[in-house]
Amino acid sequence: MALRLNRRIFLTAAGVGTAGAVAALRPWEALLDAADRQPLEPGTGVLVLVTLYGGNDGLNTVVPYDDRRYQDARPELAYKAGQVLRIEDGLGLNPSLKRVKRLWDDGHLAVVQGVGYPNPNRSHFRSMDIWQTGSPGSPSHSGWLGRWLDATGTDPLRAVGIGATLPILLAGEKTAGAAVPLGPLAVPAGPQGQAFRAVEDPFPGQPPLAARVAQSGEDLLAVAARLQPVLDQVEEGEQNGPVLEGSGGKGGAELAPMPGLATGHGPERAKKAGRQGELADQLGIVARLVKAGVPTRVYNVSLGGFDTHADEKGTQERLLAELDAGIGSFFDALGDDPRGKGVVLATFSEFGRRVAANGSQGTDHGTAAPMLVAGRSVRGGLHGEPPDLADLDDGDLKHTTDFRRVFATLLERVLDADPETALGRGRFDALEFL
């Protein structure tokens, strides 16, 4: 079924409402055109952020299996030594992370320990907002990567979110990244469509913000006109979504169907297509864009469902298996392609979980958690100090690594940017995982 968009839905998806930032849903042709005009130079840094919505349990992701306090706090949820994928003495990865463990073995996976921020907030919405804006002290109307966009140009293709909704992470005060949907897009037809077009017609003397909103409508109409025919051509059988193949450069990329991308979302679609889930679809798109030479420097993909208040073990193992399949397939797809050399992938969630299990064999909202960072340029191993389970804050872990240090490292060493442009004044020393 085609996705029907009105102006309000479009503006919400585009991230409008924060200082008038507007992002268009960009057609695949625009990405191909950009790859032809200004192909990404091999080895250029590319950042891929994987957002894990819901609050992933860090203690059962990077498991301190040898710590008696961990075992005592979670009699049934805790993993034993023989169940984890060991990475260091006393630490192991969740048993679902088998392909991620191979990255560790190859020296291309860093585990940044105890990541969080001062005065943690346990609200899903507020904490995710803090992570995406990079502003734990006070609310911000722009994302930390949106501010990077503001400082470095106006082309929204420099930062791409895979999906119909652009997160505040990629929305700046003056510009924003682009949202690229996996499914089809359709503007209303008939009288409703005519009214939509009339509303979006700019006129002389229009106030600046109203003109910006009107321009967003024009952008949507142009995008829909170009995007829908492309999606219609590939919507048969298992060839249900547009992707990019090729080595990039002049004439080096072309549209090709990708098996398994359907118009809907969710596990049923992935099951029918014989794939590992929507995250693998998203990362598969990113891998092809990188290899095609599209000059995008930042991508954002996401996986939800980590709010494991009950029956956590099976749910988290399933979700981490999807994360594992997506990451493993992504780096397999990049292979030894020269443009994959500069790609760095990092995961984050709005918070970790409480140390102790609750009465429903789950865990409640917590604080600090590890981040996983992977790529050919990554210095594998443990980074930062592990949180001390003997020194808790009312049952929660105390963070040992400020998340802005991780962001500063990614900005400086992947995007070649001054961290202050995105994170503001303040010293956030880079970590040594890059």
N, C-alpha and C positions, 0 to 999 in steps of 0.2 A: 504494500500500500504506500502510495506517495505521501511524503510528509508535507502537510499543508501549513504554510506559514502566513500569519498576519504580521502587521508591523510590530505589535507588542512582543510576539514570540521572537521575531527576528532580532529586535533590539536587545531583548534579554539574552538570547544566545550569543549575540555579538559583544556582550559586555558593556553595553551603553548604560549610562547612569552614573558612571564614575568620571567626573570632569568632562563629560561629553565624548569619551573615547568611543570610536566606532570601528568595528571590524566586519568586513564582508566575508560571506562564505565564498571561498575562492574555488574556481573550477580547476579541474585537472589540467585543462589546456593552458591556464596561466602558469602553472608550475612547469609544464613542458617548455613553454615559451621562455621562461626564466632560465631553464637549464640550457637552452640554445644560446640565449643572449649573453649570459654571464655564468658559465658553468663553475661549479665549486671546484677549486683547485685541490688536487689530491693531497691528503695530509692536513687539510684545514680542520680546525677543531669544530666538532658538532656535538651539542649537548642534547641528550635524550632523557627527559624526566618521566619517571613512572610514578604516578600518584596512586597510592593505595588508600582508598576511601573507607572510613569506618573505624580506624584505629587498630592497626595490625599489632598483634602481641609479639613484641620484640624478644621476650624471654623464651618463647617457644619457636622463634625463628633462628636466632643464634643462641644456642642452649647451653647454660652453665651447668651441665649435667652432673658435675662432680661437686657442686656446692650443696651441702646438706640443707642450708636454709631454703634453697630453691625446691628441693625435694619435699621438705616438710610443709612448705606453703601450698604445695599443689600435689597432694597425695596421689590423685588419679590423673591429673593433667600433665604432670611432669614426665619428661622422657628420661629413660635410663641410658647408661653408657652404651649399651649394645644396640640402641635404637637410632642413634644420631649418626650423622656423617661427620666424623671427627676432623677438625681443622687445626686445633692446638690442644695442648694438655688441658683437660677440663672443659673445653668448648667444642661444640659440634653444630652443624647446620641441621635444620629440620629434615627428616627423612624424605620429604617431598622435593627437596632442592638438589636433585642428583646432577642435573646439567649445570647448575650454578656451581656445584662442588667441583666440576671439571675445570671451570674457569679459575677457581682457587688453586687447584693443582697445577695449572699452567702459569700461575703467577699473575693473572689478569683480574683478580677480584680483591677489592679492599673492603673490609668491614670497619666502618667508622662507629665506634662504640659510644653509648650513652648520650645520644644527640637529643637536645631539647633547647629550652629557653627559660629565662628567669620568670618566676611567678607563673607557673604553667596554668593554663585554662583547660578544663575538662569538657567543655562544650564542643561538639563536633564542628559546628559552624564557626564559632569564634576561633578555635584553635587552627582549623584549616585556613581561615582567613589570615591568621598570624603567619603561618608557614608560607602562604602564597604571596603575602605582601612583604614579608621579611621585616615586619614592624611589631615586635611584641609589646612595646611600650604604649603605643596609642594607635587607634584605628587609622588606616590609610586607604585612600581612594585609588591606589594603583599597585600593581604587582611589582616585585623586585626585578623581574625580567621585563615588565612593561616600562619601568624606568630606564633599563638598559636600552630598550627600543627608542625611548624619547631622546636619549643622549647620542644615538648612533645613526639616526636616519628615519625615514618615513615609510619605507617599503614594508608592508605587513607580511610579505612572504619570508622575511628573515626569521620569523617565529611562527610555527604552525601547531595548532592543536588538532589532533585527529578526533573528529566527532563534531556533532552539531552545535555544541556549546563551547564558547571560549571562556576559560577560567580567568579570574581576576589576575592570576599569575602573569598572563600575557597582555594585560591591559595597562597602558600608560596614561599619563595625563594628556598627552598630545596625539598619540598614535596607539596602535594595538596590533597584535598579531592577527593571524587568519585562522578561521575554523574550517576544516575540510571534512565534510560529512562522509560517512561510509555508505549511506543509503541515498535514495533519490530525493529530489527537491522539486516542489511544484508550487507556483504562485496561484492563488485563487482565480478561477475563470468566471466568465459572465459578469453580471452587474457588480459582484463583490470585487472582482479583479479590476474592473474599470474604476471603482471607487478608490481602491488601493492606489492605482496609478495616479488618480487625480490628487489624492492627498500628498503623494510624493513629488508632485511637480513643484520645483522651486520657483520663486517669484521675486522680482526686484524689491529691495528694501526689507527682505525677510531678516529677522533677528539671527545672529550668528549661530546660536544653538539650534534653532529651528531649521536653519539652512543645512546644518550638519546632519540632523535627523533626516531631512528630505534627501540629502545626498546618499545616506545609507539605504533609503528605499530604492533610489535609482541603481545603486550598486547591486542590490538584491535582484532587481528585475533583469539586469544585464547578466548576472551570474546564472539565474535560473534559465534564461534563454540559451545559454551556452552549455550548461551542465546537464540539463535533463536529456537532450538527445544522446549525449555520450553514455549516460546511465542506461537509457533505453536499449542501446545497441548491445550491451553486455549482460542483459537481465534474462538470460535463458539458461536452463539447466543449472549446473554448478558454477557457471561463469557469470557471477552476479555482481561484480564490482570492478571499478577501474583501478589499475595500478600502473606503475611505470617500470619498464624494463629497458635495459641498455646500459652502455658504459658512459653516457653523457657526452658533453661537448657538442660541437656542431653536428646536428642531425643524429646524435647518438642515442636519443631516447624516443620511445614510441609507446602508444597506449597498448596495453595487453590485458586480457582478462585474468583475474586471479581466482582459482578455484576456491570455493568456500565462502566468499563474501556475498552475503545475501542482503536483502533490503531490510530485514528486521534485525533485532538484537537478541542476545540471551543464549543460554545453553542449548536450547532445542535447535536453533539455527546452526550452532557449531557442531552439534552431534550429527545432524543431517549431512553436513558438509564433510564430516570425517576429520574435523580440525580440533585443536585443543582449546578453543574459546576465542572470545572477541579480542582479548589482549594480543594473542598471536596474530590476528588479523591486522590490528593497529600497527604492531611492530613490523609486520611483513610489509605494510605500506611504507613505513619509514625506511626500511632497508632498501626498498626499490627506489625511493626518492633520493636517498643518499647516493646510490650507485648510478642513478641517472644524471647526477651532477646538478640537481636543483640547489640553488645557492642559499638554502635555509640553514641557519646556524643553530636553531633551537626547535625541538619537537617536544610535545607533551602528549602522553597517552595515559590511560587510567584503567584501574580495576577496582571494583567495589565489593562490598559484602563483608568487611572485616570487623563489624561490630558484634563480636562473639560473646554476648552475655550468657549464652546457654549452649551446651553441647559443642564446645569450642573445638575440640581436638579434630574431629572429622571434618568440620567446616573449614578450619584453617588449613588442614592438610590438602583439601581439595583446591582451595584458592591458591595456596603456595605452589601446588602442582601446575596450575594454570600460569602463574607467574614464571615458574621454572621453564615450562614449555615455550612461553613467549620469548624469554630472554635467550634460551638455548637456540631456538630457531632463528632469532634475530642475528646472533653472532655467526651462526652457520651460514645464513644468507649473505652476510657481508664477506665472509671468508677472508681471502687475502687481497680483496679489492683495494687498490690504493686509496680510495676515498674513505674506506672504513678505518684506516689507520688512526685518524683523529677523532673517531667517535667515542664518546664517554657516556655511559648510561648510569643513572643514579635513581634509587628508589627513595620515597619518603611517604610517611603517613602523618595524620594530624597529631597522634600521640600513641604511646604504647599502652599497655594494660597494667592493672594493679598486680602486685607481686603474688598475693594470695588468691586462690580460686574462690569463687562464690558458691552458693548452695545449689546452683544449677549446672555445675560442671562447665562453667565459663569464667570469664574474667571481666571486670568492670573497667571503666575509663581510667587510664593511668597517666604517665608522664613520659619520661625519656625512653628511647628505643634506638637500636642500631639502624644505620643506613648502609645499603649495599651500593658499591660503585664498581663498575666493570668496564673494561675496554683494553685494547692493545697497548695503550700508553699508560695504563694504570699500574702503580706499584702495589702489587698484591700484599696482603697481610692484614694484621690488626692495626688500627690507628685510633688514637685517643685512649683515654683511660676507661676501663670497664666500671660501671656503677657498682657500688658496694652494697651487697644485700644485708650487711650488718649495720648499715647506716642509712635508714630510710626516713622519709619525711611523711609521717602519718601513714605508713604502709606503702608509700610510693617511692620509686627510684629518684635519686637526685641526679640531674643531668651533669655530665662531666665535659661535654663538648657543645658549645653554643652553635646552633644551626647556621648562624651567619658566618662562622669560620668555614663551614663546608661550602656555602654559597660563594664566599669570597674566593675560595680555591678554584671553584668551577668558573667563575667570572674571569679570574686572572689567567688561569692556565689552560682553559678550553676556549673561551671567547676573546681572549687577549684584551680584556677590558679592565678599567680601573674600578675596583669594587665600590669605591665611594659613590660613583655615579648611580649605583643601584641600591646600595645599602646605607647611604648617608655617611656622615662623619662618624668616626670611631675606628679604632684599630681592631680588625678581625684577622689575626695572623693566619696565613695559609697553612694548611695541613700538608703532609708529605705523601699523600696517596697519588699525586701527579708530579 
